[in-house]
Amino acid sequence: MQFASDNAGPAHPAILEAIAKANDGHQRAYGSESAMDRVRARIREIFEAPQAEVHLVATGTAANALILGCMAKPWDAVFCSEHAHIEHDEGNAPEFYTGGAKLSLVPAPDGRITAAELDRVIGPVGARSFHNAQPGPISITQVTETGSVYALDQICAIGDLARARGQRLHMDGARFANAVAALGCSPADMTWRAGVDALSFGGTKNGCLGVEAAIFFDPALAADFALRRKRGGHLFSKHRFLSAQMEAYLAGDLWRDLARRANAACTKLVAGLLAHPEAEILHPAEANLVFVSLPRATLRRLIEAGADFYVMDGDPMTGDPAERLTARMVCDWSLGEERVARFLSLLG
């Protein structure tokens, strides 16, 4: 009953098999292996973007920070949700790789920033002087950190605002596959057709051992990505093991299938939580993660029975049993509905 994180789940057997196969013999290094050519072609096909620039790294932090490094100047502000991973969970890597660009937070009660609120935070065109951080790229997360999913029209509205202001739009897609599965849309419709200029396309949370793709729909933005990746220490010499993972992940739409499994498990989990009189769902749970408020005594009982999840705002083991705490529960591809059912049976 592991709900702590989709990072904690196993890699899919097809991914491990691909890594073992890639280990046979010698291949060219640093991304010049033939598998990378196939990965690039496949991503261009999936996204209907024949000119897209594609690079691989091992972590989501590297993908986000290096992309933003290509999009932002040191004196820019990068606009993101108050809940954004680049704000709370990346150790100032975006600031480091942009040379000091400032993260500017946009209120987003359910995890999604709106075009109207973004417009308010950025301020009138031309209002910022040389004393201020300049309007730089906008970054949104899909699926958001609170478990909500941007609808296509919401992304389009932000994309339209970015274009009107001459700013760029980045999407942190650590759970991109889960969002595609939730919306039933095409990857193109959720990215470049909606105004997204660059995407961090996640694999690690969805069955890979450790690989993410930095996809630039405007190739001009990627002009110095290779240099930044090398300088930042994120270029693998045995790059074939990244390519092997991504190629297997994309083969036969495995990436979509694994996301559907995770989302289905979460749908069952949310339904069970909603049926429980003590549970309160705090944010829209539209993909594979949910935030739920429960009494400390209930959370402690679940933990003692073997359940694993994050408690966000207190120690579940000590304190007032009636005090309500917030738990984050995440479903990965391997969880399965049977384990969810077992967890819900313990919940009572």
TAURPE-V181623 format. One record per helix or strand. SS is the DSSP state (H for helix, E for strand). FROM is the first residue (numbers start at 1). TO is the last residue. If there is no record, write none. Layout:
ss->SS from->FROM to->TO
ss->SS from->FROM to->TO
This chain:
ss->E from->2 to->2
ss->H from->13 to->22
ss->H from->34 to->46
ss->E from->53 to->57
ss->H from->60 to->71
ss->E from->76 to->81
ss->H from->85 to->88
ss->H from->93 to->97
ss->E from->102 to->106
ss->H from->115 to->122
ss->E from->134 to->141
ss->H from->152 to->165
ss->E from->169 to->173
ss->H from->176 to->183
ss->H from->187 to->190
ss->H from->192 to->194
ss->E from->198 to->202
ss->H from->204 to->206
ss->E from->212 to->216
ss->H from->219 to->222
ss->H from->225 to->231
ss->H from->240 to->274
ss->E from->280 to->281
ss->E from->289 to->295
ss->H from->296 to->304
ss->E from->308 to->308
ss->E from->310 to->311
ss->E from->324 to->330
ss->H from->336 to->347
